[in-house]
Amino acid sequence: MKTGITDPEGENIRKTLTLLGYSVSSVSVGKVYRIGFEGKKEDVEQMATKLLANPIIHDFAIRDYDAR
C-alpha cells in the first residue's frame, strides 16, 4: 500500500495481535499473484496496471519465480 493510504484490515490485525499480548508495531495486508507467462516484462506490467493493481493506491513489484 502506498504511503498515506489506510489499511483497515492490517490495522485490525495489529490491534488484535496487541490484545493477544504480542508487541506488534505495524501490519500490512497485501496480495500476491503468481502468473505463468511467457512474454515480455512490459506485458506483465500492463496486466498489473490494467487489472491486478490500482496504481493510484497500490505499489506493485514484478518478480521471476521458479514455476515448479
N, C-alpha and C positions, 0 to 999 in steps of 0.2 A: 504494500500500500504506500502511496506517495506521502511525503511529509505533509501534515495538516489535514489529512483525510482520516476520519474516525474509523475505528474497527470495533463495533459494538460486541461482536462475538468474542474477539480476543480479550476485550476488557472484562466481559462477564467471566471468562475462563480465569483471567488473572485474579479477579475478586474471589472466586470460588476456591482457587488454589491457596490464596492467602487465608481464607476462612478455615481451610483444612490444615493450616499450620505451616505451609511452605513459604519460604521467603522468595517471592517472585516479583520482579520489578516491571516486567512487561511481557505480553503475549501478543503475537500477531497470527492471524489465520490466513492461509493462502491456498491456492490450488496448484497442482502440478498436472500438466498434460504430457503424456508420452505418446508421440505420434510416429508411427513407422512411415518414413517418407524418403523417397529418392529423388532429389531435385536440388534446386538452388536455394541457398540460405535466404535469399531475398523473397522467395515464395513463402517460406515459413514465417518470415517477418510480416508479410502481408496477411497470412492466415491469423496471426496473433492480433494485429491491429484491426482487422475487419470483423473478426468473430470472437476470438478467445479472450481478449482482454479489452477493457475500456481504457484507452491510453490517457484519458483525462484524469482518472483516479488510480490506475494501476501501473506499476512498473512490471516489466517482464524481461526475462533473460532466455536466450535460446542456447541449449547445450546439446552436445552429441552424447548419446547414451548407447551403451552396448546392447543391441537388440537380441537378447537371449530369450 
